[in-house]
Amino acid sequence: MKPTLFLNSGDLAPTFTALDQTGKSHSLSDYAGKTLVLYFYPQALTPGCTTQACALTENLSAFADRNCVVLGISPDEPGKLARFATKYDLKFDLLSDPDHAIADAYGVWGPKKFMGRVYDGLHRTTFILSAEGRLLSTLYPVKTKTHHDDVLQLLDAL
């Protein structure tokens, strides 16, 4: 089942405010002037999400070279995000969206199917936002092992 993505290229991204793994508040407006990689992942401390986050950390300098900031968003509470960031020495901020309001706004929360069971959950999706907060590109589906390279290639193509 695919997510219902509400954004089209050039649209203004939905604003948000959320707490990170340290309890610090982040808003979309905090990143004005920088390209933003906003990636949604289902759950901290799981194998696929760990693979994805560690590869992003290992390649943060490549994102910085492109004047780009990486933010991860999941339904996890800040405490779990803190354990995730500490355990894997993650070097970017992870935002907490426990009521999935941000995921709803971006159209990445909805019906999923796993082992024949249908349930509501977060669809692993990445958005690249311009320095002005407009959608430049969307990556779905996401392959956790190559996500970092896939995003860097999208950035280079923009």
Backbone as ProteinMPNN parsed JSONL, in Angstrom:
{"seq_chain_A": "MKPTLFLNSGDLAPTFTALDQTGKSHSLSDYAGKTLVLYFYPQALTPGCTTQACALTENLSAFADRNCVVLGISPDEPGKLARFATKYDLKFDLLSDPDHAIADAYGVWGPKKFMGRVYDGLHRTTFILSAEGRLLSTLYPVKTKTHHDDVLQLLDAL", "coords_chain_A": {"N_chain_A": [[0.847, -1.172, 0.0], [0.578, 2.169, -0.84], [1.696, 5.41, 0.359], [-0.366, 8.355, 0.834], [0.689, 10.863, -0.671], [0.762, 14.282, -0.243], [2.089, 16.406, -1.29], [3.382, 18.257, -4.041], [5.98, 18.827, -6.416], [7.526, 21.917, -5.88], [5.59, 22.872, -4.155], [4.898, 24.566, -1.045], [6.295, 23.3, 1.89], [4.607, 21.608, 4.556], [4.448, 23.276, 7.664], [6.089, 22.611, 10.796], [6.593, 21.783, 14.245], [8.609, 20.188, 16.545], [9.941, 18.036, 19.115], [13.332, 17.071, 19.651], [15.738, 14.379, 20.151], [16.985, 15.271, 22.426], [15.195, 16.827, 23.677], [14.992, 19.349, 22.7], [13.326, 21.897, 20.863], [12.359, 21.964, 17.465], [11.652, 23.667, 14.454], [10.314, 23.939, 11.139], [10.955, 26.427, 10.068], [13.38, 26.985, 11.267], [15.316, 26.106, 9.585], [15.567, 27.663, 7.381], [17.163, 28.83, 4.484], [18.789, 26.691, 4.118], [19.14, 23.594, 2.403], [16.975, 20.93, 3.047], [16.887, 17.63, 4.124], [14.394, 15.661, 4.855], [13.575, 12.946, 6.47], [11.356, 10.304, 6.94], [10.893, 7.663, 9.155], [9.92, 4.4, 10.329], [10.439, 3.274, 13.024], [12.6, 3.705, 15.719], [15.638, 2.007, 16.619], [15.275, -0.387, 15.272], [16.174, -2.919, 12.861], [16.195, -2.074, 9.988], [15.793, 0.72, 10.176], [17.974, 1.421, 11.702], [20.12, 0.739, 10.015], [19.674, 2.601, 7.977], [19.893, 5.106, 9.368], [22.527, 4.994, 10.406], [24.067, 4.928, 8.062], [23.447, 7.429, 7.005], [24.607, 9.071, 8.981], [27.316, 8.37, 8.631], [27.781, 9.595, 6.23], [27.385, 12.307, 6.537], [29.085, 14.494, 6.066], [29.109, 14.702, 3.298], [26.53, 15.577, 2.836], [26.616, 18.011, 4.181], [28.479, 19.323, 2.578], [26.87, 19.996, 0.502], [25.354, 22.02, 1.494], [23.314, 21.104, 3.127], [20.955, 19.877, 5.47], [20.168, 17.124, 7.539], [17.301, 15.618, 8.847], [15.633, 13.305, 10.878], [12.428, 11.785, 11.263], [10.142, 10.222, 13.368], [7.518, 8.209, 14.907], [8.352, 7.81, 17.483], [8.944, 8.479, 20.984], [10.838, 11.189, 22.561], [12.684, 10.087, 24.472], [13.2, 7.432, 23.617], [14.302, 8.043, 21.158], [16.612, 9.304, 22.035], [18.017, 7.148, 23.173], [18.448, 5.669, 20.857], [20.01, 7.454, 19.297], [22.263, 7.692, 20.956], [23.168, 5.019, 21.264], [23.987, 4.37, 18.646], [25.603, 6.452, 17.977], [24.609, 8.647, 16.489], [24.686, 11.519, 14.411], [22.949, 13.545, 13.731], [19.813, 15.308, 14.089], [16.93, 13.772, 15.511], [13.532, 13.747, 15.232], [10.588, 13.764, 17.218], [7.391, 12.474, 16.684], [4.905, 11.606, 17.979], [2.086, 11.671, 17.865], [1.693, 11.521, 15.239], [1.213, 13.827, 13.709], [2.845, 15.397, 12.037], [3.614, 13.507, 10.155], [1.063, 12.946, 9.132], [0.497, 15.438, 7.938], [2.354, 15.458, 5.885], [1.498, 13.349, 4.446], [2.33, 10.71, 4.874], [1.473, 8.894, 6.724], [-0.558, 6.144, 7.174], [-2.597, 3.412, 5.877], [-0.934, 0.288, 5.979], [0.519, -2.798, 4.927], [1.485, -5.844, 6.274], [2.665, -9.031, 6.353], [0.121, -10.01, 5.663], [-1.531, -8.579, 7.331], [-3.355, -5.606, 7.811], [-2.727, -2.338, 8.812], [-2.514, 0.918, 10.394], [0.246, 3.014, 9.86], [3.581, 4.424, 9.636], [4.889, 5.369, 6.532], [7.937, 4.755, 5.088], [9.596, 7.407, 3.893], [11.189, 10.036, 2.059], [11.744, 13.51, 1.916], [12.998, 16.194, 0.028], [13.697, 19.424, 0.689], [13.744, 22.795, -0.385], [15.876, 25.685, 0.234], [14.062, 27.649, 0.684], [11.934, 26.33, 1.716], [10.359, 24.817, 0.003], [9.079, 21.949, -1.73], [11.394, 19.967, -3.325], [11.968, 17.376, -4.162], [10.787, 13.979, -3.857], [11.343, 10.901, -2.284], [10.31, 7.746, -2.623], [9.52, 4.399, -3.071], [11.731, 3.806, -0.267], [14.944, 2.489, -0.018], [16.598, 1.049, 2.533], [19.347, 0.385, 2.729], [20.631, 1.755, 0.662], [19.785, 4.307, 0.86], [21.116, 6.76, 1.651], [22.949, 7.175, -0.497], [21.122, 7.301, -2.608], [19.705, 9.642, -1.969], [21.75, 11.548, -2.048], [22.369, 11.416, -4.774], [19.962, 12.378, -5.834], [20.065, 14.99, -4.827], [22.293, 15.96, -6.218], [21.286, 15.948, -8.771], [19.433, 17.949, -8.771]], "CA_chain_A": [[0.0, 0.0, 0.0], [1.371, 3.386, -0.969], [1.197, 6.552, 1.127], [-1.071, 9.402, 0.11], [1.56, 12.032, -0.603], [-0.018, 15.48, -0.535], [2.933, 17.463, -1.829], [3.902, 18.208, -5.4], [7.191, 19.63, -6.584], [7.294, 23.361, -5.843], [4.688, 23.23, -3.056], [5.468, 24.881, 0.266], [6.198, 22.162, 2.801], [3.858, 21.896, 5.783], [5.287, 23.675, 8.795], [6.024, 21.711, 11.933], [7.433, 21.989, 15.418], [8.722, 18.909, 17.234], [11.079, 17.86, 20.006], [14.333, 16.103, 19.209], [16.171, 13.374, 21.115], [17.452, 15.923, 23.655], [14.101, 17.649, 24.19], [15.04, 20.659, 22.055], [12.281, 22.117, 19.876], [12.769, 22.291, 16.097], [10.589, 24.051, 13.529], [10.762, 24.015, 9.749], [11.539, 27.76, 9.837], [14.761, 26.997, 11.771], [16.215, 25.637, 8.533], [15.528, 28.586, 6.243], [18.479, 29.094, 3.926], [19.5, 25.431, 3.9], [18.382, 22.492, 1.848], [16.632, 20.03, 4.148], [16.485, 16.254, 3.865], [13.452, 15.303, 5.913], [13.25, 11.55, 6.206], [10.426, 9.663, 7.867], [11.199, 6.247, 9.347], [8.881, 3.846, 11.197], [10.682, 3.004, 14.433], [13.995, 3.693, 16.164], [16.216, 0.783, 17.194], [14.94, -1.565, 14.489], [17.279, -3.15, 11.917], [16.186, -1.229, 8.798], [15.949, 2.128, 10.56], [19.353, 1.561, 12.17], [20.954, 0.745, 8.807], [19.438, 3.88, 7.306], [20.421, 6.209, 10.178], [23.987, 4.898, 10.494], [24.631, 5.322, 6.762], [23.325, 8.891, 6.91], [25.637, 9.64, 9.856], [28.622, 8.161, 7.999], [27.882, 10.44, 5.037], [26.926, 13.671, 6.841], [29.946, 15.512, 5.452], [28.661, 14.861, 1.908], [25.329, 16.416, 2.886], [27.069, 19.353, 4.565], [29.122, 19.897, 1.392], [25.783, 20.459, -0.365], [24.586, 22.961, 2.316], [22.11, 20.326, 3.392], [20.764, 19.361, 6.821], [19.37, 15.901, 7.603], [16.455, 15.416, 10.026], [14.799, 12.113, 10.859], [11.162, 11.924, 11.998], [9.447, 8.961, 13.631], [6.505, 8.335, 15.966], [8.957, 7.509, 18.777], [9.095, 9.531, 21.996], [12.219, 11.669, 22.652], [13.547, 9.185, 25.243], [13.633, 6.33, 22.749], [15.193, 8.639, 20.161], [17.888, 9.538, 22.715], [18.701, 5.844, 23.26], [18.843, 5.345, 19.476], [21.123, 8.34, 18.917], [23.431, 7.366, 21.778], [23.641, 3.663, 20.956], [24.621, 4.317, 17.333], [26.387, 7.683, 17.809], [24.036, 9.384, 15.363], [25.182, 12.896, 14.425], [21.932, 14.48, 13.26], [18.668, 15.327, 14.991], [15.789, 12.891, 15.302], [12.361, 14.442, 15.763], [9.523, 12.928, 17.748], [6.06, 12.763, 16.144], [4.109, 10.503, 18.536], [0.679, 11.724, 17.434], [1.877, 11.477, 13.783], [0.663, 15.037, 13.074], [3.738, 15.792, 10.938], [3.461, 12.465, 9.14], [-0.23, 13.184, 8.484], [0.602, 16.637, 7.1], [3.155, 15.122, 4.713], [0.83, 12.262, 3.743], [3.089, 9.463, 4.976], [0.852, 8.034, 7.722], [-1.762, 5.543, 6.624], [-2.666, 1.951, 5.845], [0.209, -0.509, 5.546], [0.234, -4.23, 4.976], [2.649, -6.64, 6.626], [2.31, -10.422, 6.628], [-1.308, -10.17, 5.509], [-2.273, -7.747, 8.271], [-3.416, -4.192, 7.438], [-2.722, -1.468, 9.988], [-2.017, 2.266, 10.117], [1.634, 3.212, 10.266], [4.371, 5.401, 8.904], [5.534, 4.907, 5.304], [9.311, 5.264, 4.993], [9.582, 8.363, 2.777], [12.115, 11.154, 2.235], [11.455, 14.745, 1.182], [14.074, 17.178, -0.073], [13.092, 20.751, 0.694], [14.648, 23.879, -0.77], [16.215, 26.664, 1.265], [12.855, 28.459, 0.887], [10.899, 25.477, 2.279], [9.519, 24.228, -1.037], [9.433, 20.587, -2.071], [12.201, 19.776, -4.525], [11.899, 15.989, -4.6], [10.301, 12.975, -2.91], [11.886, 9.567, -2.502], [9.47, 6.655, -2.146], [9.909, 3.772, -1.815], [13.097, 4.008, 0.213], [15.743, 1.295, 0.278], [17.397, 1.481, 3.691], [20.789, 0.186, 2.526], [21.181, 2.699, -0.315], [19.071, 5.582, 1.031], [22.047, 7.9, 1.661], [23.427, 7.386, -1.865], [19.976, 7.709, -3.423], [19.407, 11.048, -1.671], [22.857, 12.362, -2.576], [22.199, 11.48, -6.229], [18.849, 13.311, -6.086], [20.565, 16.354, -4.566], [23.184, 16.353, -7.314], [20.487, 16.116, -9.997], [18.558, 19.126, -8.655]], "C_chain_A": [[0.894, 1.237, 0.0], [0.814, 4.488, -0.07], [0.439, 7.517, 0.221], [-0.243, 10.67, 0.237], [0.783, 13.25, -1.075], [0.779, 16.548, -1.267], [3.343, 17.191, -3.266], [5.137, 19.089, -5.465], [6.825, 21.11, -6.655], [6.357, 23.809, -4.741], [5.476, 23.646, -1.824], [5.261, 23.677, 1.172], [5.368, 22.543, 4.018], [4.818, 22.256, 6.92], [5.12, 22.656, 9.915], [6.885, 22.25, 13.06], [7.419, 20.671, 16.172], [9.959, 18.9, 18.112], [12.037, 16.826, 19.429], [14.703, 15.157, 20.358], [16.689, 13.978, 22.418], [16.361, 16.77, 24.307], [14.076, 19.05, 23.619], [13.968, 20.741, 20.972], [12.892, 22.534, 18.532], [11.529, 22.648, 15.292], [11.163, 24.104, 12.124], [11.473, 25.344, 9.495], [12.973, 27.871, 10.357], [15.774, 26.678, 10.679], [16.157, 26.483, 7.27], [16.957, 28.861, 5.779], [19.301, 27.837, 3.689], [18.566, 24.438, 3.216], [18.169, 21.494, 2.979], [16.234, 18.659, 3.604], [15.673, 15.834, 5.075], [13.035, 13.856, 5.644], [12.41, 10.969, 7.336], [10.768, 8.179, 7.937], [10.272, 5.687, 10.423], [9.211, 3.724, 12.681], [12.17, 2.939, 14.729], [14.364, 2.32, 16.718], [15.75, -0.498, 16.506], [15.998, -1.727, 13.393], [17.309, -2.212, 10.703], [16.425, 0.238, 9.119], [17.365, 2.407, 11.05], [20.309, 1.621, 10.981], [20.873, 2.104, 8.121], [20.109, 5.022, 8.07], [21.948, 6.173, 10.256], [24.65, 5.319, 9.185], [24.53, 6.828, 6.553], [24.394, 9.563, 7.762], [27.013, 9.538, 9.209], [28.844, 9.087, 6.81], [27.458, 11.888, 5.278], [27.791, 14.742, 6.197], [29.548, 15.747, 3.989], [27.398, 15.716, 1.85], [25.714, 17.85, 3.228], [27.74, 20.067, 3.394], [28.103, 20.474, 0.42], [24.874, 21.45, 0.369], [23.243, 22.356, 2.722], [22.116, 19.809, 4.825], [19.864, 18.134, 6.743], [18.599, 15.884, 8.918], [15.665, 14.138, 9.835], [13.553, 12.345, 11.69], [10.532, 10.544, 12.135], [8.405, 9.184, 14.713], [7.062, 8.095, 17.374], [9.021, 8.729, 19.688], [10.564, 9.954, 22.084], [13.164, 10.737, 23.422], [14.064, 8.023, 24.418], [14.578, 6.842, 21.673], [16.57, 8.899, 20.767], [18.68, 8.234, 22.824], [19.235, 5.43, 21.889], [20.077, 6.154, 19.074], [22.394, 7.995, 19.68], [24.015, 6.014, 21.397], [24.426, 3.604, 19.655], [25.42, 5.575, 16.99], [25.925, 8.469, 16.577], [24.357, 10.867, 15.504], [24.203, 13.91, 13.846], [20.729, 14.348, 14.183], [17.556, 14.406, 14.517], [14.595, 13.545, 15.975], [11.261, 13.451, 16.122], [8.163, 13.406, 17.234], [5.075, 11.695, 16.65], [2.639, 10.509, 18.136], [0.568, 11.716, 15.907], [1.253, 12.671, 13.054], [1.53, 15.484, 11.886], [3.604, 14.774, 9.798], [2.133, 12.613, 8.399], [-0.144, 14.352, 7.504], [1.373, 16.364, 5.81], [2.579, 13.937, 3.935], [1.527, 10.923, 3.83], [2.586, 8.549, 6.101], [-0.416, 7.454, 7.114], [-1.674, 4.037, 6.585], [-1.397, 1.325, 5.27], [-0.197, -1.972, 5.643], [1.531, -4.969, 5.267], [2.17, -8.021, 7.032], [0.795, -10.628, 6.64], [-2.16, -9.302, 6.422], [-2.22, -6.292, 7.796], [-3.538, -3.372, 8.721], [-2.252, -0.083, 9.564], [-0.601, 2.395, 10.662], [2.309, 4.226, 9.377], [5.032, 4.741, 7.696], [6.907, 5.574, 5.214], [9.426, 6.106, 3.718], [10.561, 9.487, 3.083], [11.692, 12.315, 1.341], [12.707, 15.604, 1.173], [13.404, 18.528, -0.255], [14.139, 21.801, 0.367], [14.929, 24.79, 0.42], [15.04, 27.577, 1.585], [11.699, 27.627, 1.443], [9.935, 24.898, 1.257], [10.011, 22.816, -1.357], [10.213, 20.554, -3.384], [12.043, 18.366, -5.073], [11.376, 15.106, -3.471], [10.9, 11.63, -3.283], [10.986, 8.555, -1.813], [9.348, 5.662, -3.282], [11.383, 4.016, -1.514], [13.735, 2.647, 0.468], [16.723, 1.677, 1.375], [18.897, 1.377, 3.448], [21.408, 1.222, 1.595], [20.583, 4.106, -0.17], [20.009, 6.78, 0.936], [22.558, 8.206, 0.252], [22.31, 7.87, -2.781], [19.659, 9.187, -3.212], [20.511, 11.949, -2.21], [22.756, 12.49, -4.102], [21.054, 12.427, -6.599], [19.308, 14.754, -5.887], [21.439, 16.844, -5.712], [22.415, 16.612, -8.592], [19.63, 17.382, -9.958], [19.233, 20.39, -9.14]], "O_chain_A": [[1.854, 1.319, 0.766], [-0.38, 4.51, 0.231], [0.59, 7.494, -1.001], [-0.454, 11.462, 1.154], [0.216, 13.254, -2.168], [0.204, 17.493, -1.807], [3.613, 16.054, -3.653], [5.306, 19.995, -4.65], [5.926, 21.503, -7.398], [6.317, 24.994, -4.412], [6.576, 23.151, -1.58], [4.173, 23.103, 1.213], [5.423, 23.689, 4.466], [5.856, 21.621, 7.104], [4.127, 21.931, 9.967], [7.785, 23.063, 12.849], [6.357, 20.098, 16.415], [10.904, 19.657, 17.887], [11.625, 15.846, 18.809], [14.052, 15.148, 21.402], [16.818, 13.267, 23.414], [16.577, 17.362, 25.364], [13.235, 19.861, 24.005], [13.73, 19.772, 20.251], [13.814, 23.347, 18.477], [10.485, 22.012, 15.429], [12.366, 24.293, 11.945], [12.479, 25.385, 8.786], [13.71, 28.76, 9.932], [16.964, 26.953, 10.836], [16.639, 26.07, 6.215], [17.848, 29.097, 6.595], [20.391, 27.907, 3.121], [17.354, 24.452, 3.434], [19.075, 21.244, 3.774], [15.363, 18.545, 2.741], [16.202, 15.674, 6.175], [12.261, 13.573, 4.73], [12.719, 11.127, 8.518], [10.916, 7.518, 6.91], [9.876, 6.414, 11.334], [8.367, 4.033, 13.522], [12.912, 2.208, 14.072], [13.516, 1.579, 17.214], [15.823, -1.577, 17.093], [16.655, -0.75, 13.035], [18.347, -1.615, 10.42], [17.172, 0.919, 8.417], [17.895, 3.498, 10.841], [21.208, 2.461, 10.947], [21.891, 2.679, 7.736], [20.824, 5.825, 7.469], [22.593, 7.219, 10.179], [25.68, 5.992, 9.199], [25.436, 7.436, 5.983], [25.024, 10.523, 7.317], [27.787, 10.495, 9.229], [29.988, 9.334, 6.427], [27.2, 12.621, 4.323], [27.282, 15.796, 5.817], [29.642, 16.872, 3.498], [27.219, 16.495, 0.914], [25.195, 18.795, 2.633], [27.586, 21.277, 3.234], [28.432, 21.34, -0.391], [23.751, 21.699, -0.07], [22.198, 23.003, 2.666], [23.144, 19.36, 5.332], [18.907, 18.109, 5.969], [19.175, 16.111, 9.982], [15.095, 13.903, 8.77], [13.609, 13.028, 12.713], [10.403, 9.799, 11.163], [8.402, 10.227, 15.368], [6.317, 8.169, 18.351], [9.137, 9.863, 19.223], [11.449, 9.176, 21.727], [14.332, 10.613, 23.054], [15.239, 7.667, 24.51], [15.541, 6.165, 21.313], [17.585, 8.734, 20.09], [19.889, 8.224, 22.591], [20.343, 4.903, 21.78], [21.059, 5.604, 18.575], [23.484, 8.006, 19.108], [25.227, 5.885, 21.227], [25.415, 2.878, 19.557], [25.862, 5.745, 15.854], [26.729, 8.894, 15.747], [24.304, 11.409, 16.608], [24.599, 15.025, 13.507], [20.633, 13.399, 14.961], [17.278, 14.273, 13.325], [14.647, 13.861, 17.163], [11.036, 12.454, 15.435], [7.828, 14.586, 17.335], [4.483, 10.967, 15.853], [2.013, 9.451, 18.075], [-0.519, 11.883, 15.355], [0.814, 12.54, 11.912], [1.005, 15.899, 10.853], [3.494, 15.144, 8.629], [2.076, 12.428, 7.183], [-0.646, 14.27, 6.383], [1.087, 16.958, 4.771], [3.108, 13.563, 2.888], [1.343, 10.077, 2.956], [3.216, 7.533, 6.395], [-1.253, 8.193, 6.595], [-0.779, 3.446, 7.189], [-0.865, 1.753, 4.246], [-1.137, -2.328, 6.353], [2.545, -4.756, 4.603], [1.361, -8.162, 7.949], [0.254, -11.321, 7.501], [-3.384, -9.291, 6.298], [-1.155, -5.802, 7.42], [-4.347, -3.677, 9.597], [-1.658, 0.075, 8.497], [-0.294, 1.949, 11.767], [1.694, 4.809, 8.484], [5.656, 3.687, 7.818], [7.019, 6.799, 5.257], [9.362, 5.58, 2.607], [10.743, 9.851, 4.245], [11.334, 12.132, 0.177], [13.393, 15.728, 2.187], [12.654, 18.753, -1.206], [15.288, 21.7, 0.797], [14.299, 24.676, 1.472], [15.019, 28.211, 2.64], [10.6, 28.15, 1.627], [8.814, 24.526, 1.603], [11.204, 22.527, -1.268], [9.752, 21.048, -4.413], [11.988, 18.166, -6.287], [11.504, 15.437, -2.292], [10.956, 11.268, -4.458], [10.904, 8.508, -0.585], [9.082, 6.087, -4.406], [12.166, 4.381, -2.39], [13.136, 1.771, 1.091], [17.583, 2.533, 1.171], [19.649, 2.224, 3.931], [22.59, 1.537, 1.726], [20.852, 4.985, -0.989], [19.718, 7.727, 0.204], [22.597, 9.369, -0.151], [22.521, 8.74, -3.626], [19.376, 9.904, -4.172], [20.226, 13.007, -2.772], [23.027, 13.557, -4.654], [21.16, 13.187, -7.562], [18.978, 15.633, -6.684], [21.342, 17.998, -6.128], [22.846, 17.416, -9.418], [19.152, 17.838, -10.997], [18.63, 21.462, -9.108]]}, "name": "protein", "num_of_chains": 1, "seq": "MKPTLFLNSGDLAPTFTALDQTGKSHSLSDYAGKTLVLYFYPQALTPGCTTQACALTENLSAFADRNCVVLGISPDEPGKLARFATKYDLKFDLLSDPDHAIADAYGVWGPKKFMGRVYDGLHRTTFILSAEGRLLSTLYPVKTKTHHDDVLQLLDAL"}
